[in-house]
Amino acid sequence: MNFKNNQTFWTDSNGLEMQKRILNYRPTWDINQNYADDNQNITANYYPIVSAVAMQDVENGKVFVVMNDRSQAASALMEGEINFMVNRRIL
């Protein structure tokens, strides 16, 4: 299945509402200028999620939602994919 989300996804970081996220975009500053020659552009596109992350297909309007049971970080770095990151610490 070809799922085209147009580099846009939604995250829930406070348990109250979904925030629209666009890869490599910040409304208040130019992320491309700050991360142009840096590998941190991948980590700059991960966002905290408490309960859900979602993406919508721009062609047919279908929505894909993943509900998680613990705090994680999520991103949609590739078209049609959702990536999760869990912080683990070993003593």
Summary of the structure (lengths in Angstrom):
residues: 91
radius of gyration: 13.8
end to end distance: 41.9
largest distance: 47.4
contacts: 206
relative contact order: 0.26
helix: 12%
strand: 31%
